[in-house]
Amino acid sequence: MVLLAVLTALLVGPWFIDWDARRGEIEALLGEATGLTVSIAGDLDVKLLPVPRMHLGQVSVRQAANGPVVATAADVSLEMAVAPLLHGAFRFVEMRIAQPRVTLAGDGAGGVILPSLKVAGSPDV
């Protein structure tokens, strides 16, 4: 009975959470993990069952908070590993990006300047 109640709560619970109200927290977590400034302007949805997933719409990424946009995507879908999630950690095992667009700058000598990616925390990122 307890197991059934827990599974029901995990299945139904996310429907009652206002994910748009938590947009800033999710942007901060993604920014902390990548070292970049992440903005989500579109839909935001999280599901826990059958597999923990996060769907983000109209995502833009900046090198710095006031810097130019270096990447955008129409939709980003992330699948999370279950075991780390139980410990409060996020480990993404699959990512699907729809309509990605990356803007690169030239260095003046024919080379490309890639944005630096400061991965914090897990080496899995």
C-alpha positions as CSV (number, residue, x, y, z in Angstrom):
1,M,0.0,0.0,0.0
2,V,2.8,2.4,0.9
3,L,4.7,1.6,-2.4
4,L,1.5,2.2,-4.3
5,A,1.0,5.6,-2.6
6,V,4.6,6.7,-3.3
7,L,4.3,5.7,-7.0
8,T,1.0,7.5,-7.3
9,A,2.5,10.7,-5.7
10,L,5.5,10.6,-8.1
11,L,3.2,10.2,-11.1
12,V,0.6,12.8,-10.1
13,G,2.7,15.2,-8.0
14,P,4.5,17.0,-10.9
15,W,1.2,17.9,-12.5
16,F,0.4,20.2,-9.4
17,I,3.8,21.9,-9.4
18,D,4.0,25.3,-11.1
19,W,7.3,24.7,-13.0
20,D,7.2,28.3,-14.4
21,A,7.5,29.6,-10.8
22,R,10.7,27.5,-10.5
23,R,12.2,28.7,-13.8
24,G,14.9,30.8,-12.1
25,E,16.0,27.9,-10.0
26,I,16.2,25.6,-12.9
27,E,18.1,28.2,-15.0
28,A,20.5,28.7,-12.0
29,L,21.1,24.9,-11.7
30,L,21.9,24.5,-15.4
31,G,24.1,27.6,-15.3
32,E,26.0,26.3,-12.3
33,A,26.6,22.9,-14.0
34,T,27.9,24.5,-17.3
35,G,29.5,27.8,-16.1
36,L,27.3,29.6,-18.7
37,T,24.2,31.8,-18.3
38,V,21.1,29.7,-19.3
39,S,17.7,31.3,-20.1
40,I,14.5,29.4,-20.7
41,A,11.8,31.6,-22.5
42,G,9.4,28.8,-23.5
43,D,7.7,25.8,-22.0
44,L,9.1,24.2,-18.9
45,D,7.9,20.7,-17.9
46,V,9.3,18.0,-15.6
47,K,8.1,14.4,-15.3
48,L,9.3,11.9,-12.7
49,L,7.6,8.7,-14.0
50,P,8.2,6.4,-15.9
51,V,11.6,8.1,-16.4
52,P,12.7,11.5,-15.0
53,R,12.6,13.9,-17.8
54,M,12.9,17.7,-18.2
55,H,11.6,19.5,-21.3
56,L,12.8,23.1,-21.9
57,G,11.5,25.4,-24.7
58,Q,13.3,28.3,-26.3
59,V,16.6,28.0,-24.5
60,S,19.4,30.5,-25.0
61,V,22.9,30.3,-23.6
62,R,25.3,33.2,-23.0
63,Q,29.0,33.2,-22.0
64,A,28.3,35.9,-19.4
65,A,25.1,37.4,-18.0
66,N,25.3,40.5,-20.2
67,G,27.2,38.9,-23.1
68,P,26.0,38.0,-26.5
69,V,24.0,34.8,-27.1
70,V,26.3,32.0,-28.1
71,A,23.7,29.2,-28.5
72,T,20.0,28.8,-28.9
73,A,17.6,25.8,-29.2
74,A,13.9,25.6,-29.9
75,D,13.5,22.6,-27.5
76,V,15.8,20.7,-25.2
77,S,14.7,17.4,-23.7
78,L,16.8,15.9,-20.9
79,E,16.6,12.5,-19.4
80,M,17.9,12.1,-15.8
81,A,19.4,9.1,-14.1
82,V,17.3,7.8,-11.2
83,A,19.9,6.9,-8.6
84,P,21.7,10.3,-8.4
85,L,18.3,12.0,-8.4
86,L,17.4,10.1,-5.2
87,H,20.5,11.7,-3.6
88,G,19.5,15.2,-4.8
89,A,22.0,15.2,-7.7
90,F,21.3,15.7,-11.3
91,R,23.0,13.4,-13.9
92,F,21.7,13.7,-17.4
93,V,22.0,10.5,-19.4
94,E,20.4,11.7,-22.6
95,M,19.9,15.1,-24.2
96,R,18.0,15.9,-27.4
97,I,18.3,19.4,-28.9
98,A,15.9,20.6,-31.6
99,Q,16.9,23.3,-33.9
100,P,20.3,24.1,-32.3
101,R,22.1,27.3,-33.4
102,V,25.6,28.1,-32.2
103,T,27.3,31.4,-32.9
104,L,31.1,31.4,-33.1
105,A,33.4,34.3,-33.2
106,G,36.6,34.6,-35.3
107,D,40.0,35.4,-33.9
108,G,41.0,37.6,-36.9
109,A,43.6,35.1,-38.1
110,G,41.1,32.6,-39.6
111,G,40.6,30.7,-36.4
112,V,37.5,30.2,-34.3
113,I,37.1,31.3,-30.7
114,L,35.1,28.7,-28.9
115,P,33.2,29.6,-25.7
116,S,34.9,28.3,-22.6
117,L,32.9,25.6,-20.7
118,K,33.6,25.5,-17.0
119,V,32.0,22.3,-15.9
120,A,31.3,22.3,-12.2
121,G,30.6,19.3,-10.1
122,S,30.2,16.1,-12.0
123,P,32.7,14.9,-14.7
124,D,29.6,13.4,-16.4
125,V,28.6,16.8,-17.8
